[in-house]
Amino acid sequence: MKHYLSSLLADPKNFIALRYGEGFDIEDSELGEFHLQAAKKKFAGLRDKVKALKRLSEEQGVEEISCFDDLIRVLFPHTVYKSYPLSFLEKSRFDKLTKWLDGLTALDLSHIDASGCTSIDEWLDLLDVQTELRISHSAGTTGKLSFLPRTRQEAENVNLILRDMIRDWYGDDTGPDLIETPMPYIQPSYKGGYYTMLRGAELRAELFGVTDENSLYLYPDRMSADVCSLAGRIRAAEAKGESGSIELSPGLVNKRDQFIQREKDKKESVSEFFQQAVEKFGGRSVFLCTTWTMLYDAMLEARERGIDNIFGKDSVLVSGGGNKGYDLPDDWKEIIFRGLGFDRAYELYGMSEMMSGFPVCEHGHYHIPPVVIPFVLDPITGESMPRSGTHTGRFAFLDLMTETYWGGFISGDEVTLSGFDDDCACGRKGLFLDTAIRRYSEKEGGDDKINCSGAPEAHDKAIEFLLNAAQ
């Protein structure tokens, strides 16, 4: 085994200490052996520490990982981080929610008294103060938030990986080291919050030397987790014709109304925001994090005003999120980069549950770092596709970088995985995804039923175990 892989096997966090580009110079034949050994070690280390993982492994009869099929049988379905009853939030039973969460982390939460919490924000604040956890939540578009029990150190490592990727993706030191040389930071969103992207941005600001003087945010306050939860519940209730059944406290009504008004005013606010960016940082090299669609709208307006080449040519853009159903013209990227004045962009595929994003290469492929073990599952049977050729199916993975929660996960995304037999035309080795990615919930008209490998009832029993422990 190469020294690089031996270092990762000894400690996957060495991925941060080693050069980022080295991870994409490993043949798949070498990765296979490393991935199996690393999965075996990780499972052995967490099986008895994460209660839900232990229960699932017992139901599946997996005591150790001897092959990839064993690993697939103990991957969590993507519903696990939102498997709590909604009544825990509606009735402010944060003591029960804490017990539920205790089954998903290696940290001991039995000493936490959350019975006095009356909101999600209060609960997350409490965990911040009394534990190492820095919980982040999903957008809650299906009506429930997912809560990911990541520690502060794990959250910091996510940003250190991002730093390394920006610096080395196109070759060692071809990009800036944003810790050693901080840049003005522009984020067309809230300044912070517990939503995964915002939680990461808050920690990134600390690491990357972001101050009030060298930053600009669309909204200078924090996004409320309670409002995110409410927005998702309202959408789900409206879809069922039950919106009138949601009871709201006066405080939450005020937050909701403010949130709704901001959404109504968003287009005008974004326009004003980018005008402020021009005035404050025009001509300077900046670090910009946003979605393609928001950038396109802003740069299209800039073009109509006769404004282009806004920022310095050494600026950095980190983007992703796809087009979100937005109908963009063929020259949309040309419009964006002409307006921005630079073209150094890093587009990533990732999700809250995964610490390492997959950067896109010059040939339009998302490359998978060696610290993520990817699988494509048959959407009908749940079995793994062969580790050869090119296959389309449900994306699943084991993230080797997680230390206090199980990084084995079955996603809701349909992907196409390649790289087992042929390298990408960009010259990087290893596995990669095609950029055509979609949610199964969209494909199936809102219904995303996961058929897990092995006995599906084993996954149901693991979730039932979490719920029983919370009572």
C-alpha positions in Angstrom: 0.0 0.0 0.0 1.3 3.5 -0.9 2.6 5.6 1.9 -0.2 8.1 1.2 -2.9 5.5 1.8 -1.1 4.1 4.8 -1.2 7.6 6.3 -4.9 7.8 5.7 -5.5 4.3 7.1 -3.6 5.3 10.3 -5.7 8.4 10.6 -8.1 9.7 8.0 -7.5 13.3 9.3 -4.1 13.1 7.6 -6.1 14.0 4.5 -5.9 17.5 5.7 -2.1 17.4 6.5 -1.2 15.8 3.1 -1.4 17.6 -0.2 -5.0 17.7 -1.5 -4.0 16.7 -5.1 -2.3 13.5 -3.9 -5.7 12.0 -3.2 -6.5 12.1 -6.9 -3.4 10.3 -8.0 -4.4 6.8 -6.7 -5.5 4.0 -9.0 -8.9 2.5 -8.2 -7.2 -0.9 -7.8 -5.2 0.5 -4.9 -8.2 2.4 -3.5 -10.3 -0.8 -3.2 -7.9 -2.5 -0.7 -7.5 0.7 1.3 -11.2 1.4 1.4 -12.0 -2.1 2.7 -9.4 -1.9 5.5 -10.4 1.6 6.4 -14.1 0.6 6.6 -13.3 -2.4 8.8 -11.3 -0.2 11.2 -14.0 2.6 11.3 -16.8 0.2 11.9 -14.9 -1.6 14.7 -14.2 1.8 16.4 -17.8 3.1 16.3 -20.0 0.0 16.5 -20.2 -0.1 20.3 -20.2 3.7 20.7 -23.1 4.8 18.4 -26.2 3.0 19.8 -28.2 3.1 16.6 -25.3 1.6 14.6 -24.9 -1.2 17.1 -28.6 -2.0 16.9 -28.6 -2.0 13.1 -25.5 -4.2 13.0 -27.1 -6.7 15.4 -30.3 -6.7 13.3 -28.3 -7.3 10.1 -26.0 -9.9 11.8 -22.8 -7.8 11.0 -20.2 -8.1 13.7 -17.3 -6.9 11.5 -16.7 -5.7 8.0 -15.2 -8.4 5.9 -16.4 -7.3 2.5 -18.2 -4.3 1.0 -21.6 -6.1 1.1 -21.3 -6.1 4.9 -20.7 -2.4 4.9 -23.7 -1.7 2.7 -26.0 -3.6 5.1 -25.1 -1.2 7.9 -25.4 2.1 6.1 -28.1 4.4 7.5 -31.1 5.4 5.4 -31.2 9.2 4.8 -34.2 9.5 7.0 -32.4 8.5 10.2 -31.3 12.1 11.1 -35.0 13.2 11.1 -36.5 10.0 12.5 -37.8 11.7 15.6 -41.6 12.3 16.1 -42.6 15.9 15.0 -44.5 16.1 18.3 -41.1 16.5 20.1 -40.8 19.9 18.4 -44.5 20.8 18.5 -44.7 20.1 22.3 -41.2 21.4 23.1 -40.1 17.9 24.4 -36.4 18.7 23.9 -35.5 16.3 26.7 -36.9 13.5 24.5 -35.2 14.9 21.4 -31.9 14.9 23.3 -32.3 11.2 24.2 -33.1 10.5 20.5 -30.0 12.3 19.4 -27.9 10.4 22.1 -28.4 7.2 20.0 -26.7 8.8 17.0 -23.5 10.1 18.5 -20.5 8.6 20.3 -20.7 11.5 22.8 -22.6 10.9 26.1 -25.6 13.2 26.3 -27.3 11.6 29.3 -26.3 14.5 31.6 -27.9 17.1 29.4 -31.1 18.6 30.8 -33.0 20.1 27.9 -36.4 20.1 29.6 -36.4 23.8 30.0 -35.9 24.6 26.3 -38.9 26.1 24.5 -37.6 26.3 21.0 -35.2 24.6 18.6 -32.8 27.6 18.8 -32.7 27.4 22.6 -32.0 23.6 22.4 -29.2 24.0 19.9 -27.7 26.9 22.0 -27.8 24.6 25.0 -25.9 21.8 23.2 -23.3 24.4 22.0 -22.6 25.5 25.5 -22.7 22.1 27.4 -21.2 19.7 24.8 -18.6 19.5 22.0 -21.4 19.2 19.5 -22.1 21.9 16.9 -25.4 20.5 15.5 -26.4 21.6 12.0 -29.8 21.1 10.4 -31.1 20.6 6.9 -33.5 22.9 5.1 -36.5 20.8 6.1 -38.2 21.0 2.8 -40.1 17.8 3.5 -41.6 19.1 6.7 -38.9 18.0 9.2 -35.4 19.1 9.9 -32.6 16.6 9.9 -30.2 17.1 12.9 -26.5 16.1 12.3 -24.5 15.5 15.5 -21.1 16.8 14.3 -18.5 18.1 16.8 -16.8 21.5 16.6 -13.6 19.8 15.5 -15.3 17.9 12.8 -17.0 21.1 11.6 -13.6 22.9 11.5 -12.1 20.0 9.5 -14.8 20.5 6.9 -13.5 24.0 6.4 -9.8 23.0 6.5 -10.6 20.5 3.6 -12.2 23.4 1.7 -9.1 25.5 2.3 -6.9 22.7 0.9 -9.1 22.2 -2.1 -9.1 25.9 -3.1 -5.3 26.0 -2.7 -4.4 22.8 -4.6 -7.2 21.6 -6.8 -5.6 22.8 -10.0 -2.1 22.0 -8.8 -0.1 22.7 -5.6 -0.4 26.3 -4.5 -2.3 27.4 -7.7 -5.0 29.0 -5.4 -4.7 31.1 -2.3 -4.4 29.8 1.2 -7.4 31.6 2.7 -6.1 31.1 6.2 -2.7 32.5 5.6 -4.0 35.3 3.3 -7.6 36.2 4.2 -9.8 37.8 1.6 -12.9 40.0 1.9 -15.8 37.6 2.3 -19.1 38.0 0.5 -22.1 35.8 1.3 -25.6 36.6 -0.1 -27.4 35.0 2.8 -27.7 35.2 6.5 -24.6 35.9 8.5 -25.1 32.7 10.5 -27.4 30.1 11.9 -27.7 26.4 12.5 -28.6 25.5 8.9 -25.7 23.5 7.6 -24.3 26.0 5.1 -24.6 28.8 7.6 -23.1 26.9 10.5 -20.2 26.1 8.3 -19.8 29.7 7.3 -19.7 30.9 10.9 -16.9 28.6 11.7 -15.2 29.4 8.4 -15.3 33.1 9.3 -13.3 32.4 12.4 -10.7 30.2 10.6 -10.4 32.5 7.5 -10.0 35.8 9.3 -13.3 37.2 8.4 -14.3 40.4 10.3 -17.2 42.9 10.1 -14.9 45.2 8.2 -13.9 42.7 5.5 -17.3 41.0 5.0 -20.7 41.6 3.6 -23.9 39.5 4.2 -27.3 39.8 2.6 -28.9 39.6 6.1 -26.7 40.7 9.1 -28.5 38.4 11.6 -28.8 34.7 12.1 -31.4 32.4 10.5 -33.7 30.8 13.1 -34.0 27.0 13.1 -37.5 27.4 14.4 -38.5 29.4 11.3 -36.8 26.8 9.0 -38.8 24.1 10.8 -42.0 26.0 10.5 -41.5 26.8 6.8 -41.0 23.1 6.1 -44.1 22.1 8.1 -46.2 24.7 6.4 -45.1 23.5 2.9 -45.8 19.9 3.9 -49.2 20.8 5.4 -50.3 22.9 2.4 -49.5 19.9 0.1 -51.9 17.8 2.2 -54.5 20.6 2.5 -53.9 20.8 6.3 -52.2 24.2 6.7 -54.9 25.4 9.1 -54.0 22.8 11.6 -50.6 24.2 12.5 -50.6 26.0 15.9 -48.2 28.9 16.3 -47.0 30.9 19.3 -47.1 34.7 19.0 -43.2 34.8 19.0 -43.0 32.3 16.1 -45.7 34.2 14.2 -43.5 37.3 14.3 -40.5 35.4 13.1 -42.5 33.7 10.4 -43.9 37.0 9.1 -40.4 38.5 9.0 -39.1 35.5 7.1 -42.0 35.6 4.6 -41.5 39.3 4.0 -37.8 38.8 3.4 -38.5 36.1 0.8 -40.9 38.5 -1.0 -38.3 41.3 -1.0 -35.4 38.9 -1.9 -34.9 39.9 -5.5 -34.7 43.6 -4.6 -32.5 42.9 -1.6 -30.1 40.8 -3.7 -29.8 43.7 -6.2 -29.0 46.1 -3.4 -26.6 43.7 -1.8 -24.5 43.3 -4.9 -24.5 47.1 -5.4 -23.1 47.3 -1.9 -20.5 44.7 -2.8 -19.4 46.8 -5.8 -19.1 49.9 -3.6 -17.3 48.2 -0.8 -15.1 45.7 -2.5 -15.1 46.7 -6.2 -11.7 46.0 -7.9 -10.5 43.9 -5.0 -9.9 40.1 -4.8 -12.7 38.6 -2.8 -13.9 35.2 -1.5 -17.5 34.6 -2.7 -19.9 31.8 -1.6 -23.3 31.5 -3.3 -25.4 29.6 -5.8 -25.2 29.8 -9.6 -28.8 31.0 -9.9 -28.4 33.8 -7.5 -25.2 34.9 -9.2 -26.8 34.8 -12.6 -29.7 37.1 -11.6 -27.3 39.6 -10.0 -24.8 39.6 -12.9 -27.6 39.8 -15.5 -28.8 43.0 -13.8 -25.2 44.2 -13.6 -24.9 43.7 -17.4 -28.1 45.7 -18.0 -26.6 48.5 -16.0 -23.4 48.4 -18.0 -21.3 47.0 -15.1 -18.7 44.3 -15.5 -15.4 43.1 -14.2 -16.5 44.0 -10.6 -13.9 42.1 -8.6 -10.1 41.4 -8.8 -8.9 38.6 -11.1 -7.5 36.6 -8.1 -10.9 36.3 -6.5 -12.3 32.9 -5.5 -15.9 31.6 -6.0 -17.2 28.5 -4.3 -20.6 27.5 -5.7 -22.9 24.6 -6.3 -26.5 23.6 -5.9 -27.2 23.1 -9.6 -29.8 25.2 -11.4 -32.7 24.2 -9.0 -35.1 24.0 -11.9 -34.1 27.4 -13.1 -34.1 27.7 -16.9 -30.7 29.3 -17.7 -29.5 30.3 -21.2 -26.5 28.5 -22.9 -24.2 31.4 -22.1 -25.1 31.8 -18.4 -21.6 31.1 -17.1 -20.1 33.6 -19.6 -22.5 36.3 -18.3 -21.6 35.5 -14.7 -17.8 35.6 -15.1 -17.9 38.7 -17.3 -19.8 40.4 -14.5 -17.6 39.1 -11.7 -14.3 39.9 -13.5 -12.7 36.6 -12.7 -13.2 32.9 -13.5 -11.6 31.0 -10.7 -14.5 29.0 -9.5 -14.9 25.8 -7.5 -18.1 23.9 -8.0 -18.9 21.2 -5.5 -21.3 18.3 -5.0 -21.9 17.4 -1.4 -24.5 17.1 1.4 -24.8 17.9 5.0 -23.9 14.3 6.1 -20.6 14.3 4.2 -17.5 16.2 5.3 -15.6 16.3 1.9 -17.3 17.8 -1.1 -16.6 16.6 -4.6 -15.0 19.3 -6.8 -15.9 19.4 -10.5 -13.0 19.1 -13.0 -12.5 20.8 -16.4 -14.4 17.9 -18.1 -17.5 18.2 -16.0 -17.0 15.3 -13.5 -17.3 15.4 -9.7 -14.2 13.7 -8.3 -14.5 11.7 -5.1 -11.7 12.2 -2.5 -10.2 8.9 -1.2 -11.6 9.5 2.3 -15.1 8.8 0.9 -16.1 5.3 -0.1 -18.8 5.5 -2.8 -21.5 3.0 -3.8 -24.3 3.0 -6.4 -27.2 0.9 -5.2 -29.9 -0.6 -7.4 -33.0 1.5 -6.6 -35.2 -1.6 -6.8 -33.3 -4.2 -4.8 -30.9 -2.0 -2.7 -28.0 -4.2 -3.7 -24.7 -2.6 -4.7 -23.9 -2.3 -8.4 -20.6 -3.9 -9.5 -17.4 -2.1 -8.8 -16.5 -1.8 -12.4 -17.8 0.0 -15.5 -20.3 2.9 -15.2 -23.5 2.6 -13.3 -26.5 4.8 -12.5 -28.5 4.3 -9.3 -28.9 5.5 -5.7 -25.8 7.1 -4.2 -24.5 5.7 -0.9 -21.2 6.2 0.9 -19.0 5.8 4.0 -17.3 9.0 5.1 -14.0 8.1 6.7 -13.5 11.5 8.2 -16.2 11.3 10.8 -15.1 10.4 14.3 -18.1 10.8 16.6 -21.0 9.7 14.3 -21.4 7.0 11.8 -20.6 8.3 8.3 -22.3 5.5 6.5 -25.3 6.9 4.6 -27.8 6.0 1.8 -28.7 9.3 0.1 -31.8 10.4 -1.8 -29.8 11.2 -5.0 -29.6 9.4 -8.3 -26.0 9.5 -9.6 -23.8 8.0 -12.3 -20.5 6.6 -11.0 -17.5 5.9 -13.1 -13.7 5.6 -12.8 -13.3 1.9 -11.9 -11.8 1.1 -15.3 -10.9 4.4 -17.0 -9.5 7.6 -15.7 -11.2 10.9 -16.3 -10.0 12.9 -19.3 -8.7 15.6 -16.9 -5.9 13.1 -15.8 -7.0 12.7 -12.3 -7.4 9.1 -11.1 -10.0 7.5 -8.9 -13.8 7.5 -9.0 -16.1 10.3 -10.2 -19.7 11.2 -10.7 -21.4 12.7 -13.7 -22.9 16.1 -13.0 -26.4 15.0 -14.0 -27.7 14.4 -10.5 -31.3 14.4 -9.3 -33.4 13.6 -6.3 -35.4 10.4 -6.3 -38.2 12.3 -4.6 -38.4 14.5 -7.8 -38.2 11.4 -10.1 -40.9 9.5 -8.2 -43.2 12.5 -7.8 -42.5 13.2 -4.2 -42.3 9.6 -3.0 -38.8 8.3 -2.2 -39.0 4.8 -0.7 -35.6 3.4 0.0 -35.1 -0.3 -0.5 -32.1 -1.0 1.7 -29.7 -3.9 1.2 -30.5 -6.9 3.4 -33.7 -7.0 5.4 -35.4 -3.6 5.2 -37.1 -4.2 8.5 -33.6 -4.1 10.2 -33.4 -0.4 9.3 -36.9 0.1 10.6 -36.0 -1.6 13.9 -32.9 0.6 14.3 -35.0 3.7 14.0 -37.7 2.2 16.3 -34.9 1.6 18.8 -34.0 5.4 18.7 -37.6 6.3 19.3 -38.1 3.9 22.2 -34.9 5.2 23.8 -36.3 8.7 23.7 -39.5 7.9 25.6 
